[in-house]
């Protein structure tokens, strides 16, 4: 039986500030693209064009100036400070409040990757992504090959095979909600996981936490392979605060979402 479709608009892709909304519908906005969804499938962070990145090094193919334009201090903070990029109609006092909140969320958002540094061809290994941060109501994690915002590939593109569905632990314990949306129940070995119904309490310094473990089969060709994780989170409106969809200040195109890569682990297959 076909499952209901989960609607989310996001500050993940920069549409309302990874606001992946917790609203049920038969159609909806979805990451990594807009239209009917959700896109419960393998994904890479290049589609989140409205997101800001946390490091200019994530755009190595750009000039230094162009790479810096994608960084949150330029793409988001400066837009709030000067009132452009969707914030033209937002008052100065509200922009300052949003800026203070975004800074606090960014300072408390982290992602790390744990993985072995060697494996035999075809050997099974486990890698774990641990993330904290974002405003909610959703955060996303992708396992990819390189920390390059527009050219990263799902980890399978480098020759790894994801064996079985990722094991997802959210703030409330194990979660299967996202993978349960998969139309093909037999193919849930995905590199992209969305955790939803998570929220931050900035006054109490409480932020969403997630741990995602992937079981991988190593490539057959001996070589050195890189693995990293992309963490997507928002700093904009959180509809869990109101119980309904809230368009964030600045509108859907305001760059209130973030892309942050974990450390890179080099795995020698031999």
N, C-alpha and C positions, 0 to 999 in steps of 0.2 A: 504494500500500500504506500502510495506516495505521501511523504511527510509534509506538514505545513512548512511554509517558508519563513525563515527568520529574517526580519528586516533590520538593517542597521545602516546608519549614515555615519560617516566616520571622520574622526580626527586622525584616523588611521591613514586614510588617503588624503587627509587634509580636507575632506568635505566637512561636516562639522567637527573639527578638531578631535580625532579618534573617538568620535562618538559613535560607537557601534550600538545603535539603539536597541533596547529590548522590547520591540513591538512586533506582534505577530501579524502577518499579512500574507496574501497569496502572491504578491510581488513586492519588490522593494529595492532600495539602494544596496549595493553589495560591493565588498572588496574582493578581488582586485579590479573590478570594473563596475560601471553602473548599468542597470537594466534589471532583468529578472534574475533572481538569485535564490539562495546565496551561492556564491562561488566556493563551495566546499571542495577545494581541489588543491593541487600543488600551486605554489605561488612564489613570486619574488618581489622585492620592494620597489622595483622600478615604476610600477603603476601608481605609486603614491606621490604623484607629481606636485600636489599642493602641500605635502609635508615638508617640514624643515629637517635637516640632518643635524647631528650633534658634532660633526667634525668635517672640515673641508677635505680631509684625506679620503673621504668616501667618494669623491668625484675626481679621481686622478687623471681622467681623460680631458678635463676642463682646464682652462687657464686658471691661474691662482685667483684672479679677480672673480671669474665666473663661479669657481668652486665655493668661494666665500659667500656668494650671493645665496647659496642654498643652505647656509648654516643658520640655526635658529636666532643667533644674536643679531644677524642682519635681516633675515627673511621675516622673522616674527617680532622680535623685540623692537627693532627699529621702526617697523610698521606701527606698533603700538605707541611708541614714543612720539612719532611724528604725525600719526593719524592718516595713514594711507593703506593701500592693500586690503580694502574691505572695511577699514575702520574709520572711514571718512565721516560717518554719521554717528560715531560713538564719542561721547563726551570725554574730555580730558581726565576727569576724575575716575570714570569707569575704566578708561584705558590703563590708568595707573594701577587700579585694583587688579585688572587682568594681568598686567605685567608682573606685579608682585607675586601673584599666584603662580604664573608660569615659571618664574625663576625658582620658586620653592619646589615645584614639582620636578623641574629639571635637575635641581641639586640632589633630589632624592630618588632619581630613576637610574637603575643600573641593570646590567645583564652580564652574565658570565657563562662560559662553556667549559665543561669538564669532559675530557676524552683521552683515551690512551694515545701514546705517541708512536706506537708501532702495532702492526697486525700482519698476519700471514694472508696471502691472496685467498679471498673467499671466506676469511674468518669472521665470526660474529663478534661485534663489539657493541657496547652501550655508550651513548653520549647523553649528557644531561645539561639542559639549559635552565638556569635559574635567573629569574627576573623580578624586579621590584620597581614600582612606580606607575606613573600615569594617573589621570583623574578618574577614569572609568567612563561609562559602565563596561568598557571592554578593553582588552589588551591583546595584541597579536604577537605570535612568535613564529619565525620561519628558520629552518635549517638550510643554509646555503653554502656555496663553495668559497666565496670571496667577499670581503667587506667593501664592495663597490656598488654604490646605490643604484646605478642605472644598468649595470652589466652582471650583477650576481645571478647565479642560476640555482634552482632547486638542487639539493645535494645529489640527487640522482643523475644530474647532468654530468657529474664528474666520475661516474662509474659506481657509486655506492648504491645499495638497494636497501630501502626501508622495509624491515621485516615486521609486519603487523602494525596496528594502529599505535601512535604515540601514547605514552602513559602521561596523563595530564593531572597535575595536582594544583588546585586553586586555593584561595583563602579559606574556602569552606570544605576542603578535602578533594577527593578524586572527582573529576568531571569527565563526562562522556557526551555532554549536550551537543557540542559542535560536531563531532564525528557522527553522532546519531542523526544529524540532518542530511548525511550523505545518501543520495538516492541509491547508489550501488553499495549495498551493505557489505559486500565482499571485498571492496577496494577502499579501505580506510587507512592504508599505509601512506599517509600524506606528510609532506614536509611543513605544511602550514596549519597552525592551530589557533583558534580564537577562544579566549576565555571571556565569558561575559557575566553580567550581573556582579561585577566587582566595583568597588568604589574607594575613594580616598577621603580621609578626614584630616584636612590640613591643620586644623586647630590642635589636634591631638597627635600630629605627625604619624598618621597611619596611612599606609599606601598599599595598593594591591600587590600581592605576591603570587608568583607562579613557578612551578617546576615541571618541565616537560622532558621526558626521557624517550629517546629514540633507540631502537635496536637496529643496527646496521650490519649488512654483509659487505665486507671489504671488496674493492675492485679486484679483478683477476690480474691486471697488469702491474708488475712491480714499479713503484715510483713513490714520490713524496706528494701527498695530497693535503690541501688545506680545507679546514672546516671552520665555519663561523655561524653565528646566529644573528638574525635581524630581529630587533625588538621594536614594535610599533605601539605607540601610546599617544594619548591626547592630553592637552592642557586646557581644553575649552569646556563647554557646558557638559554637565553630567545629568542625563535625564532621570537617573535614579533618584535625584534630589526632588523631582517634581512628580514622577510617576508617568510622565508623558514626554513625547518628543519635544525638545527645546532647541530651536535654531540658535547657535552660539552667537555672541556679539561679533559683528564683523561679517556674518553670513557664512555660507558653506564653503566659500573659496578662501576664507581667511586661513593663513598658514599656522594653525594652532596645533597641528599634529607633529609627531617626531618619529624619526628613524634613527635608531642607535644600534650599532653592531657590537657584539661581544668581542672578547679576545679571540685571536686566531690560533687554532691548534694545528700543527703540522704532524700528519700521520705518515710514517714510513711504512709502506707495504712492501714486504720482501720475504 
